[in-house]
Amino acid sequence: MKKLRLGGALVAVLALMAALSGCASGNAEANGSSDSGSAAGTSDTGSGNGKSLTIGYINWDEDVAVTHLWKQVLEDQGYDVTIKQIADAGPTFIGLSKGDIDLFFDAWLPNTHKTYWQKYGDQLTDISTWYDSAPLTIAVPDYVDVKSMADLKSHASEFDKTIIGIEPGAGLTRVTKTSMMPKYGLKDWNLKTSSTSSMLAALKKAIDAHDPIVVTLWRPHWAYAKFPIRDLEDPKGAMGQPDQIHAVGTSSFGSDFPDVQAMVKNFHLDDQQLGALEKDVLLEHKDDPEVGVQQWLKDNPDFEKSLTS
């Protein structure tokens, strides 16, 4: 009987300890201080408090650099940020319209992404313009004796009637194929599309060998600082007026993420800032973009403060 009483007492003590432990755990969850919340990036001082947000991006260099920058900025504010690379602009706008992604920093308007904006724009939020003048271009190495798009036809054999392009679904590809090539009599030329990285690799290979090449390009881009290239003149205006680069979100972005929307509205980069960001993220630290972002933020200590002031 004595052993039974001791056993019963032990069970009671263990039960009491379990109850107290459960209360403590419940209080911690109620106060928002659970370990899982901390692991997810919750910040006591940030405005996000662990709220999840997904940024979609395409493999355009300014988009890669800016997306990684904003991932760091928003994580500093307490958001749980996922970045998602998408193959092309079309699926990106579809993802935004369906809410599969929340934010996209590389909408070129009103020209390059005109088709997508006409189809999906009424389902999205045009948050802000962060870069004011972004022209589409056709570029050649500066050792090539061609100054204008109008000269390309007479140099057909030199370029093997081939223009090296980027992704098939890009607005730049559409403008080159449907406007520039017909206007300058290049209908029998081949616009070779694949990807931006493939175009840049072909450009580098040709320049290293001092061979002629003509590529589709755009400004801003780090290639202008790295390679000896120049834009061809466009006397017929075939490439259209320069675009502006917009940040766009889902239709409910302002109500879902009011603090982020306010920050994005304060976001602007000039040529020097964007060039340095691309250099740090895409060239100096291409294997670890986050390190490149941290270096850029270190060199621009007032940037994050400017977004919240």
C-alpha positions as CSV (number, residue, x, y, z in Angstrom):
1,M,0.0,0.0,0.0
2,K,2.9,2.4,0.8
3,K,4.4,1.7,-2.7
4,L,1.0,2.4,-4.2
5,R,0.6,5.7,-2.4
6,L,4.1,6.8,-3.5
7,G,3.4,5.8,-7.0
8,G,0.1,7.8,-7.0
9,A,1.9,10.9,-5.6
10,L,4.6,10.6,-8.3
11,V,1.9,10.5,-11.0
12,A,0.2,13.6,-9.6
13,V,3.5,15.5,-9.5
14,L,4.2,14.6,-13.1
15,A,0.7,15.6,-14.2
16,L,1.1,19.0,-12.4
17,M,4.4,19.6,-14.2
18,A,2.9,18.8,-17.6
19,A,0.1,21.2,-17.0
20,L,2.4,24.0,-16.0
21,S,4.5,23.4,-19.0
22,G,1.5,23.6,-21.3
23,C,0.4,26.9,-19.7
24,A,3.9,28.3,-20.3
25,S,3.9,27.2,-23.9
26,G,0.4,28.6,-24.5
27,N,1.4,32.0,-23.0
28,A,4.5,32.1,-25.2
29,E,2.4,31.5,-28.3
30,A,-0.1,34.1,-27.3
31,N,2.7,36.6,-26.8
32,G,4.1,35.8,-30.3
33,S,7.5,34.6,-28.9
34,S,7.6,31.0,-29.9
35,D,10.8,29.5,-31.2
36,S,9.3,28.7,-34.6
37,G,8.3,32.4,-35.1
38,S,11.9,33.5,-34.3
39,A,13.3,31.0,-36.8
40,A,11.0,32.3,-39.5
41,G,12.6,35.7,-39.2
42,T,10.1,37.5,-36.9
43,S,11.4,40.8,-35.7
44,D,10.1,42.7,-32.6
45,T,11.0,46.0,-34.2
46,G,10.2,45.3,-37.9
47,S,6.8,46.0,-39.5
48,G,6.5,42.6,-41.1
49,N,6.4,40.5,-37.9
50,G,7.1,37.3,-39.9
51,K,4.4,38.0,-42.5
52,S,5.2,36.0,-45.7
53,L,5.7,37.7,-49.1
54,T,6.8,36.3,-52.4
55,I,8.7,38.3,-55.0
56,G,8.8,36.9,-58.6
57,Y,11.6,37.8,-60.9
58,I,12.8,37.1,-64.5
59,N,16.4,36.7,-65.5
60,W,16.9,40.3,-66.6
61,D,19.9,41.6,-64.7
62,E,18.4,44.7,-63.1
63,D,15.5,42.5,-61.9
64,V,17.8,39.9,-60.4
65,A,19.8,42.6,-58.6
66,V,16.8,44.6,-57.4
67,T,14.9,41.5,-56.2
68,H,17.8,40.3,-54.1
69,L,18.1,43.8,-52.7
70,W,14.5,43.9,-51.7
71,K,14.6,40.5,-50.2
72,Q,17.3,41.7,-47.8
73,V,15.5,45.0,-47.1
74,L,12.2,43.3,-46.3
75,E,13.8,40.7,-44.1
76,D,15.4,43.5,-42.2
77,Q,11.9,44.8,-41.6
78,G,10.7,41.4,-40.3
79,Y,9.1,39.9,-43.4
80,D,9.5,36.2,-44.4
81,V,10.5,36.7,-48.0
82,T,10.6,34.1,-50.8
83,I,12.0,35.0,-54.2
84,K,10.9,32.9,-57.1
85,Q,12.6,32.9,-60.5
86,I,10.1,32.7,-63.4
87,A,11.1,31.8,-67.0
88,D,9.6,34.8,-68.7
89,A,7.5,38.0,-68.3
90,G,4.3,36.3,-69.5
91,P,4.1,33.7,-66.7
92,T,5.1,36.4,-64.2
93,F,2.1,38.6,-65.0
94,I,-0.1,35.5,-64.9
95,G,1.3,34.6,-61.5
96,L,0.6,38.1,-60.2
97,S,-2.9,38.0,-61.5
98,K,-3.6,34.7,-59.7
99,G,-1.8,35.7,-56.5
100,D,0.9,33.1,-56.9
101,I,3.4,35.9,-56.4
102,D,2.9,39.2,-54.6
103,L,5.4,41.6,-56.1
104,F,7.4,42.1,-59.3
105,F,10.0,44.8,-59.8
106,D,10.6,44.7,-63.6
107,A,7.5,45.7,-65.5
108,W,8.6,47.8,-68.5
109,L,5.8,50.2,-69.4
110,P,4.2,51.5,-71.5
111,N,5.9,49.7,-74.4
112,T,7.9,46.5,-73.7
113,H,5.3,44.7,-71.5
114,K,2.3,46.5,-73.2
115,T,0.7,43.2,-74.3
116,Y,0.8,41.7,-70.8
117,W,-0.4,44.9,-69.2
118,Q,-3.4,45.1,-71.6
119,K,-4.4,41.6,-70.6
120,Y,-3.7,41.6,-66.9
121,G,-3.2,45.2,-65.8
122,D,-6.8,45.7,-64.4
123,Q,-6.0,42.7,-62.1
124,L,-2.8,44.3,-60.7
125,T,-1.5,47.3,-58.7
126,D,0.9,49.7,-60.4
127,I,2.8,50.6,-57.3
128,S,5.5,53.0,-58.5
129,T,8.1,53.9,-61.1
130,W,11.6,53.3,-59.7
131,Y,13.6,53.9,-62.9
132,D,12.7,56.7,-65.3
133,S,14.2,56.0,-68.7
134,A,14.9,52.5,-70.0
135,P,15.3,52.3,-73.7
136,L,15.4,49.1,-75.8
137,T,18.5,48.9,-77.9
138,I,20.3,47.1,-80.7
139,A,24.1,47.0,-80.0
140,V,27.3,46.1,-81.7
141,P,31.0,46.1,-80.7
142,D,32.6,49.5,-81.2
143,Y,35.1,48.0,-83.7
144,V,32.3,47.1,-86.1
145,D,31.9,49.7,-89.0
146,V,28.1,50.0,-88.5
147,K,26.6,53.1,-86.9
148,S,22.8,52.7,-87.6
149,M,20.2,50.1,-87.8
150,A,19.7,51.3,-91.4
151,D,23.2,50.1,-92.2
152,L,22.6,46.5,-91.1
153,K,21.0,45.3,-94.4
154,S,24.1,46.3,-96.4
155,H,26.3,44.3,-94.0
156,A,24.2,41.2,-94.1
157,S,27.1,38.8,-94.9
158,E,29.3,40.3,-92.1
159,F,26.6,39.3,-89.5
160,D,25.4,36.2,-91.3
161,K,22.0,37.8,-91.3
162,T,21.7,37.0,-87.6
163,I,20.7,39.1,-84.6
164,I,21.4,37.4,-81.2
165,G,18.4,37.9,-79.0
166,I,17.2,37.0,-75.5
167,E,14.1,35.1,-74.3
168,P,11.4,34.4,-77.0
169,G,8.6,35.8,-74.9
170,A,10.4,39.1,-74.0
171,G,9.0,42.4,-75.0
172,L,12.4,43.3,-76.5
173,T,12.1,40.2,-78.7
174,R,8.6,41.2,-79.9
175,V,9.7,44.8,-80.7
176,T,12.8,43.6,-82.6
177,K,10.8,41.0,-84.6
178,T,7.7,43.0,-85.4
179,S,9.0,46.5,-85.6
180,M,12.7,46.9,-86.0
181,M,13.4,44.1,-88.5
182,P,10.5,45.0,-90.9
183,K,11.2,48.7,-90.8
184,Y,14.9,48.2,-91.7
185,G,14.3,45.6,-94.4
186,L,15.6,42.6,-92.3
187,K,12.6,40.3,-92.8
188,D,14.9,37.6,-94.2
189,W,17.3,37.8,-91.2
190,N,17.2,35.4,-88.3
191,L,16.5,36.6,-84.7
192,K,18.2,33.9,-82.7
193,T,16.5,33.7,-79.3
194,S,17.4,31.7,-76.2
195,S,18.2,33.5,-73.0
196,T,19.8,36.7,-71.7
197,S,22.7,34.7,-70.3
198,S,23.3,33.0,-73.7
199,M,23.2,36.4,-75.5
200,L,25.8,37.8,-73.1
201,A,28.0,34.7,-73.5
202,A,27.8,35.0,-77.3
203,L,28.6,38.8,-77.0
204,K,31.7,38.1,-74.9
205,K,32.9,35.3,-77.1
206,A,32.6,37.5,-80.2
207,I,34.4,40.4,-78.6
208,D,37.2,38.2,-77.3
209,A,37.7,36.9,-80.9
210,H,37.2,40.4,-82.3
211,D,34.3,39.1,-84.5
212,P,31.3,41.0,-85.7
213,I,28.0,40.5,-83.7
214,V,24.7,42.3,-83.3
215,V,22.6,41.8,-80.2
216,T,19.4,43.0,-78.7
217,L,20.0,44.8,-75.4
218,W,18.6,47.5,-73.1
219,R,19.6,50.2,-70.7
220,P,20.3,50.1,-67.9
221,H,22.7,47.1,-68.2
222,W,26.2,46.4,-66.8
223,A,27.3,45.2,-70.3
224,Y,27.8,48.8,-71.4
225,A,30.5,49.2,-68.7
226,K,32.1,45.8,-69.2
227,F,32.2,45.5,-73.0
228,P,33.3,47.9,-75.8
229,I,29.9,48.2,-77.4
230,R,27.6,51.0,-78.7
231,D,24.0,51.3,-79.5
232,L,23.0,51.6,-83.2
233,E,21.1,54.7,-84.2
234,D,17.4,54.2,-84.8
235,P,16.3,56.9,-87.3
236,K,12.9,55.3,-87.8
237,G,12.2,55.0,-84.1
238,A,11.6,51.3,-84.5
239,M,12.5,50.4,-80.9
240,G,9.9,52.9,-79.5
241,Q,10.3,55.5,-76.8
242,P,12.2,54.6,-73.7
243,D,10.2,52.8,-71.1
244,Q,9.9,53.3,-67.3
245,I,10.5,50.4,-65.0
246,H,7.6,49.8,-62.6
247,A,7.1,47.8,-59.4
248,V,3.7,46.0,-59.7
249,G,1.8,43.9,-57.2
250,T,-1.4,41.9,-56.9
251,S,-4.7,43.7,-56.9
252,S,-4.9,43.6,-53.1
253,F,-1.3,44.4,-52.5
254,G,-2.0,47.8,-50.8
255,S,-4.3,46.2,-48.3
256,D,-2.2,43.1,-47.8
257,F,1.1,44.9,-47.4
258,P,0.5,48.6,-46.7
259,D,3.9,49.1,-45.2
260,V,5.7,47.5,-48.1
261,Q,3.7,49.5,-50.6
262,A,4.7,52.7,-48.8
263,M,8.4,51.7,-48.9
264,V,8.3,50.7,-52.6
265,K,6.7,54.1,-53.4
266,N,9.9,55.7,-52.0
267,F,12.2,53.4,-54.1
268,H,14.2,55.1,-56.8
269,L,17.6,54.3,-58.3
270,D,19.8,56.3,-60.7
271,D,22.3,55.0,-63.2
272,Q,25.2,55.1,-60.9
273,Q,23.4,53.3,-58.0
274,L,21.9,50.6,-60.2
275,G,25.2,50.0,-62.0
276,A,27.0,49.6,-58.7
277,L,24.3,47.2,-57.5
278,E,24.5,45.1,-60.6
279,K,28.2,45.0,-60.4
280,D,28.2,43.9,-56.7
281,V,25.4,41.3,-57.1
282,L,26.0,39.9,-60.6
283,L,29.7,40.3,-61.2
284,E,31.7,40.6,-57.9
285,H,29.5,38.1,-56.0
286,K,27.6,36.2,-58.6
287,D,27.9,32.9,-56.6
288,D,26.4,34.6,-53.5
289,P,24.1,37.5,-54.5
290,E,23.2,38.2,-50.8
291,V,26.9,39.1,-50.1
292,G,26.7,41.5,-53.0
293,V,23.6,43.1,-51.6
294,Q,25.2,43.5,-48.2
295,Q,28.3,45.1,-49.8
296,W,26.0,47.6,-51.7
297,L,24.0,48.4,-48.6
298,K,27.3,49.0,-46.7
299,D,28.3,51.4,-49.5
300,N,24.9,53.1,-49.4
301,P,24.2,53.4,-45.7
302,D,21.2,55.8,-46.0
303,F,19.3,53.7,-48.6
304,E,17.1,51.7,-46.2
305,K,16.4,54.7,-44.1
306,S,15.2,56.6,-47.3
307,L,12.5,53.9,-47.8
308,T,10.9,54.4,-44.5
309,S,11.2,58.2,-44.0
